Amino acid sequence: MLFSSLLIGLREGLEAALVVSILVAFLVKTGRRSALRWVWPGIAAAVILSIGVGAILTFTTAQLSFEQQELLGGSLSIVAVGFVTAMIFWMRKASKSIAAELRGKMDEALAVGPLAVLLLSFLAVGREGLETAVFFYAAVQTAQGGTTQPLIGFAVGIAIAVAIAYGLYRGAIRFDLGKFFTITGVLLVFVAAGVLGYGLHDLQEAGFLPGLHTLAFDASAAIPETSWYGALLKGVFNYSQQTTVLQAIAWIAYVVIVLPLFLRRPADRTTPVVAGSKE
């Protein structure tokens, strides 16, 4: 789960960090640096809310019965898959125009007043944060008992994302963000397919869906999850050594449908530096 959590943290973190750098760069360049005192509280509130939601989802479900935990975990895993799917398509479409849209919204917020600036900052970052919180919970559910790998992966991914965004803002880093979001989007399709399979398996264990004992394959002997290669497959693709027919069908159907749709969309060309560039 380390790799998949890192990938989600990197992707979501970079989107949120880019939003922040775009807003900050706009205010600095237009000589309205004083408005930053309203941007930072909005961002802080969004971060606190996201952490709070993740903590509540992760640590309060211990009071539920096994069936209730599986039902909640399975449902939120499917919600997380929906978030990730929407995210990868939205970013491919919006990567070219997101900077202009955010600058326009900030201009409007400045005309309304300080609270509008705070609210815009909160909403811009909060959406990414809530998506991350739900996916973090799903990652914890699919991880093997008690491991801290999802938390470490998310933390490392977000830290890398912040460093990249700061480098872009300062002009120290230049690369094609369109290609970056395309590559990470392809990887996330496979990660999301694995989370979908685990979510459906949780719903089967909760008795909400049938077919728990109808296996598509049992690779316990050939590729045990305790082996290094089994652990690698599990960490990257959420591999399960005992996969039900429903899990297998859902995994294949998701990849076969979503991946071609994602790849056939022409990549929006973005300038190497989205935030902090000398326009």
C-alpha positions in Angstrom: 0.0 0.0 0.0 3.0 2.3 0.3 3.3 3.0 -3.4 -0.4 3.5 -4.1 -0.8 5.7 -1.0 2.3 7.7 -2.1 0.8 8.1 -5.6 -2.5 9.4 -4.3 -0.8 11.7 -1.8 1.4 13.0 -4.6 -1.4 13.5 -7.1 -3.9 15.1 -4.7 -1.2 17.0 -2.9 0.2 18.5 -6.1 -3.2 19.6 -7.3 -3.9 21.3 -3.9 -0.4 22.8 -3.8 -0.7 24.1 -7.3 -4.0 25.8 -6.5 -2.3 27.5 -3.5 0.7 28.6 -5.5 -1.5 30.0 -8.3 -3.6 32.1 -5.8 -0.5 33.3 -4.0 1.4 34.2 -7.2 -1.7 36.1 -8.5 -2.0 38.2 -5.3 1.8 38.9 -5.2 2.1 39.8 -8.9 -1.0 42.1 -8.8 0.3 44.0 -5.7 -2.4 42.7 -3.4 -0.1 40.8 -1.0 -2.1 42.1 2.0 -5.0 39.7 0.9 -2.7 36.7 1.8 -3.7 37.1 5.4 -7.1 35.8 4.4 -5.8 33.1 2.1 -3.8 31.2 4.7 -6.6 30.8 7.3 -8.8 29.4 4.5 -6.1 26.9 3.5 -5.5 26.0 7.2 -9.2 25.4 7.8 -9.4 23.1 4.8 -6.4 21.1 5.9 -7.7 20.8 9.5 -11.1 19.7 8.1 -9.6 17.1 5.9 -7.4 15.6 8.6 -10.4 15.6 11.0 -12.6 13.7 8.5 -9.8 11.2 7.8 -9.2 10.7 11.6 -12.9 10.3 12.3 -13.4 7.7 9.5 -10.2 5.8 10.4 -10.4 5.7 14.2 -14.1 5.7 15.2 -15.2 2.7 13.2 -13.7 0.4 15.9 -17.0 0.6 17.8 -18.9 -1.0 14.9 -19.5 -4.7 14.5 -17.5 -6.6 11.9 -20.3 -6.5 9.4 -20.9 -2.8 9.9 -17.2 -2.1 9.5 -17.0 -4.1 6.2 -20.2 -2.4 4.9 -18.8 1.1 5.7 -15.4 0.3 4.4 -16.7 -1.2 1.2 -19.1 1.7 0.6 -16.4 4.3 1.2 -13.9 2.4 -1.0 -16.4 2.7 -3.9 -16.9 6.4 -3.1 -13.1 6.8 -3.2 -13.0 5.1 -6.6 -15.6 7.6 -7.8 -13.5 10.5 -6.5 -10.3 9.3 -8.1 -12.0 8.6 -11.4 -13.5 12.0 -11.5 -10.2 13.5 -10.5 -8.1 12.0 -13.2 -10.5 13.1 -16.0 -11.1 16.5 -14.5 -7.4 17.3 -14.2 -6.8 16.3 -17.8 -9.5 18.6 -18.9 -8.8 21.5 -16.6 -5.0 21.5 -16.5 -4.8 24.1 -19.3 -7.3 26.5 -17.9 -7.2 26.1 -14.2 -4.8 29.0 -13.6 -6.9 31.5 -15.5 -10.1 30.2 -13.8 -8.6 30.6 -10.3 -7.2 34.0 -11.0 -10.7 35.1 -12.3 -12.4 33.7 -9.2 -9.8 35.4 -6.9 -10.4 38.7 -8.6 -14.1 38.4 -8.0 -13.5 37.4 -4.4 -11.3 40.4 -3.8 -14.1 42.6 -5.1 -16.6 41.1 -2.6 -14.4 41.2 0.5 -12.0 39.3 2.8 -14.5 36.6 3.8 -15.0 35.7 0.1 -11.2 35.4 -0.3 -11.1 33.1 2.8 -14.0 31.0 1.4 -12.4 30.6 -2.0 -9.2 29.4 -0.5 -11.0 27.0 1.8 -13.1 25.5 -1.0 -10.2 25.3 -3.5 -8.1 23.3 -1.2 -10.9 21.5 0.8 -12.1 19.6 -2.2 -8.8 17.9 -2.7 -8.4 17.3 1.0 -11.7 15.6 1.4 -11.0 13.3 -1.5 -7.7 12.4 0.0 -9.3 11.7 3.4 -11.8 9.3 1.9 -9.1 7.5 -0.1 -6.9 7.4 2.9 -9.6 5.5 4.8 -10.0 3.1 1.9 -6.3 2.5 1.8 -6.2 1.8 5.5 -9.0 -0.7 5.1 -7.3 -2.6 2.3 -3.9 -2.6 4.1 -2.9 -5.6 6.3 -3.6 -5.1 10.0 -2.0 -2.3 11.9 0.5 -1.3 9.2 1.5 2.4 8.9 2.3 2.1 5.2 -0.7 4.1 4.0 0.0 7.0 6.4 3.7 7.0 5.5 2.9 6.9 1.8 0.4 9.7 1.9 2.8 11.9 4.0 5.7 11.3 1.7 3.6 11.9 -1.4 2.2 15.2 0.0 5.7 16.3 1.0 7.0 15.7 -2.5 4.0 17.5 -4.0 4.6 20.6 -1.8 8.3 20.6 -2.8 7.4 20.4 -6.5 4.8 23.1 -6.3 7.2 25.4 -4.4 9.8 24.7 -7.1 7.4 25.6 -9.8 6.4 28.8 -8.0 10.0 29.9 -7.5 10.9 28.9 -11.1 13.4 26.4 -10.0 11.6 23.4 -11.6 10.2 23.2 -15.1 8.4 20.2 -16.6 5.3 19.3 -18.6 2.5 19.0 -16.1 0.2 17.6 -18.8 2.5 14.6 -19.2 2.8 14.2 -15.4 -1.0 14.1 -14.9 -1.3 11.7 -17.8 1.2 9.2 -16.4 -0.1 9.4 -12.9 -3.6 9.1 -14.2 -2.8 5.8 -15.9 -1.3 4.4 -12.7 -4.2 5.6 -10.7 -6.6 3.7 -13.0 -5.0 0.4 -11.9 -4.9 1.6 -8.2 -8.6 2.5 -8.3 -9.5 -0.8 -9.9 -7.8 -2.6 -7.0 -9.6 -0.5 -4.5 -12.9 -1.2 -6.3 -12.2 -4.9 -6.0 -11.5 -4.6 -2.3 -14.5 -2.5 -1.7 -16.8 -5.1 -3.4 -15.1 -7.8 -1.3 -15.8 -5.9 1.9 -19.5 -5.7 0.8 -19.5 -9.4 0.2 -18.0 -10.1 3.7 -20.7 -7.8 5.1 -23.3 -10.0 3.5 -24.5 -7.1 1.3 -23.4 -8.7 -1.9 -23.4 -12.4 -2.8 -20.5 -14.6 -4.0 -18.0 -14.4 -1.2 -17.0 -18.0 -1.6 -17.2 -18.1 -5.4 -13.5 -17.6 -6.4 -12.2 -16.6 -9.8 -8.8 -17.9 -8.7 -6.8 -18.9 -5.7 -3.1 -18.0 -6.1 -2.2 -18.6 -2.5 0.4 -21.2 -3.4 1.8 -19.5 -6.5 1.8 -15.8 -5.4 1.2 -15.6 -1.7 0.7 -12.1 -0.3 3.4 -12.8 2.3 6.1 -13.1 -0.4 8.0 -10.0 -1.6 6.4 -10.2 -5.1 3.0 -10.8 -3.6 3.4 -7.8 -1.3 4.6 -5.7 -4.2 1.5 -6.6 -6.3 -0.7 -5.9 -3.3 0.9 -2.6 -2.6 0.8 -1.4 -6.2 -2.4 -3.0 -7.6 -4.2 -4.2 -4.4 -3.7 -7.8 -5.5 -5.6 -10.4 -3.6 -4.4 -14.0 -3.6 -8.0 -15.2 -3.2 -10.1 -13.2 -5.6 -13.9 -13.7 -6.0 -15.6 -13.7 -9.4 -17.2 -10.4 -8.6 -13.9 -8.8 -7.8 -12.2 -10.1 -10.9 -15.1 -8.9 -13.2 -15.2 -5.5 -11.6 -11.4 -5.0 -11.8 -11.3 -6.0 -15.5 -14.4 -4.1 -16.4 -13.1 -0.9 -14.7 -9.7 -1.0 -16.5 -11.2 -2.0 -19.9 -13.7 0.9 -19.8 -11.9 3.7 -17.9 -8.3 3.3 -19.3 -9.2 3.6 -23.0 -11.5 6.6 -22.3 -8.8 8.3 -20.3 -6.1 7.7 -23.0 -8.2 8.7 -25.9 -8.8 12.2 -24.6 -6.2 14.5 -26.1 -3.8 15.7 -23.5 -4.2 19.4 -22.8 -0.9 21.1 -23.4 0.2 23.1 -20.3 3.1 25.4 -20.0 6.0 23.9 -17.9 5.5 26.4 -15.1 1.8 26.7 -14.2 2.4 28.9 -11.2 4.9 31.7 -10.8 5.8 31.9 -14.5 6.7 35.2 -16.0 3.7 35.7 -18.2 
